[in-house]
Amino acid sequence: MITSEFEFFAPESLDEALALLGSGDEDVKVLSGGMSLVPMMRLGLVHPQKIVSLNRVQGMDLIEIRDDALFIGATARHARIATHGEIAARVPVLSMAASAIGDVQIRHRGTIGGSLAHADPAADYPTAMTALGARFHLRSADAQRTLTAESFFLDVMTTALAPEELLVGIEIPLPPAGSGYAHERLRRVEGAYPIVLATALIQPDRSSARLALGGVAGCPCLLELESTHLDGGDTALASIAQRAREAASGALADLNGSAEYRQAMAGVYARRAVSAALGRL
């Protein structure tokens, strides 16, 4: 149970929410879906004096195509992203990632912005967003900026967000029609966080690919693959697995697996992701 007292704010506009964050009080937490913050409060890991809920802010959950990019508001729920027809048609690997998150309850309550801001290295979205080349739109009361996924994720549960900033939206370049894609994950039981993840996005002509690994370091690892890696042969796939193991040389260790186990699984799941993506070309 939550034993510490806190003030609760539910602003109805983004400007009001940003004003609360910019008040100078460092002990403020943002509540979106609550799937990360509430458990941490129950465990006594955080004791915020103020909570700013985004659930009444209008317009932060929109999903739309803007020119050559998909834009998703930060409070869009996982379940909506997983079942959105246009996302399934234009960025199917994102549908795959969203549909695999947690369980039914978490997918219907959790939000994409909350997951990305929490920045758990084993979460699905950070790895998928890194492979997709996503750009994150941040705002404070008096400024705004845009960061790449590689610039946004810094370390375990650490991002470039300043205390007075909000992640307000995610912009994803639309992959070319016919691209190969895959989102592979290792987890022990349904609903658990993955131990290792691999997201692959391959150009239709096999000229290049982006392969992102999650769960093996403080933030996703990105591998840029060339056409020589993408012929689908055993030699090329073995080379990809070796590169993945090298990228995971400083892998994390916890109760779910040792560093050596994660490093080995990075190679296995990198190979699986690329092979599956090639099969979808």
Secondary structure, 3 states (H helix, E strand, C coil): CCCCCCEEECCCCHHHHHHHHCCCCCCEEEECCCCCHHHHHHCCCCCCCEEEECCCCCCCCCEEEECCEEEEECCCEHHHHHHCHHHHHHCHHHHHHHHCCCCHHHHHHCEHHHHHHHCCCCCHHHHHHHHHCCEEEEECCCCEEEEEHHHHEEECCEECCCCCCEEEEEEEECCCCCCEEEEEEECCCCCCCCCEEEEEEECCCCCEEEEEEECCCCCCEEEEEEHHHCCCCHHHHHHHHHHHHHHCCCCCCECCECHHHHHHHHHHHHHHHHHHHHHCC
